[in-house]
Amino acid sequence: MSFFGNAQINNIANGESLTFRIHYGFLNAGTANLSTRIVNFQGKPHLYARGTGQTTGAVKAFFKVEDLYESYINMQTELPSFYVRNVKEGSYRQHLQTVFNHDNHTLVLTDKKTPANGSKTIKSVKGVQDMLSSFYYLRSKNSNELRIGSVINMNVWIDDEMFPFQLRVVGTENLKTKFGTINCLRIIPSVKSGRVFKEKEGVTMWVTNDANHVPVLLKAELAVGSLKASLDGFKNVKYPMKFSK
């Protein structure tokens, strides 16, 4: 029997690593990486997810980005216990830590950049995800839950604010990648418009139509241009990736 008992996030491998190439308009703007480790956190098995992003090349010369996201996800409840957002984007800095108390639907937010602000307790909602854990929550769904026409609703904690998200599986598509062609599910998240995205539904995501649900491509129409992230490398994915020529 597995040490982790009835762990639900069982399609994410210990030591998985996904690398993405970021394009902003016609520019090769940067890279991003998502990696996982299975750890003990607060005496319970957790999936530790780490996301990093940085600008490269010409873009880095005039706008340097070094972003770090961390999430400790309880493997039995699929809910985050602790979340870190530590970003450096040009002259902008933010370093926030969030502790989730799912039993009483509260969270504790600490501003590490400005310690004098201390910590504050905020009313939350049942089943809240953070920006990183929501990605693995989606990937943990089985093929029936991600069938065409299905809708997934979630509340996502981003920075210091809660956002209701709705993800709709709208179809399948064969995508050509550097590794070959792979069949993908096309998913459209409904996001709050006005702050970042042009439209309420300005984002489209393609994930592999298999048990991995690895993101292959993401396109976003932003208020200041278009952004594209494409899969550039993968290691230790739990199930074989089936590409065709």
Secondary structure, DSSP 8 states (H G I E B T S, - for coil): --TT-S-S-TTS-TT-EEEEEEEETTEEEEEEEEEEEEEEETTEEEEEEEEEEEE-HHHHHHS-EEEEEEEEEETTT--EEEEEEEEEETTEEEEEEEEEETTTTEEEEEESSSGGG-EEEEE--TT-EETTHHHHHHHT--TTTTSTT-EEEEEEEETTEEEEEEEEEEEEEEEEETTEEEEEEEEEEE--BTTTBSSTT-EEEEEESSSS--EEEEEEEETTEEEEEEEEEEES-SS----B-
